[in-house]
Amino acid sequence: MGEREDFLRELRALARKKNQLLVIDMKHGKGSHYKVRVGQRQTVVPAKLGRFIRRSVLKDLDLD
């Protein structure tokens, strides 16, 4: 699997622990980016993930 797919799997598990649903929108992201939503919060997950981007996505989705 790719790095982004592993991270999305991790996000799904964290959302499940909070009894939330993770929704991945691959069609409305720009370029190779995915829109991801947990509850009322949403953010964008790029193809290349660094340490700070991962932390930012977790914070944006309130999964940190």
URKA-V41895 format. One line per field, one symbol per residue. phi: phi as a letter, one per 40 degrees, with the letter a starting at -180 (. if undefined). burial: b if it has 9 or more other ideal C-beta (glycine too) atoms within 8 Angstrom, else e. Layout:
phi: ???
burial: ???
This chain:
phi: .cccccccccccccccccfbbcbbbccbccgccbcbbbgccaabbccbbbcccdcccccdcfbc
burial: eeebebbbbebbebbbeeeeebeebeeebeeebbbbbbeebbbbbbeebeeebbbbbbebbebe
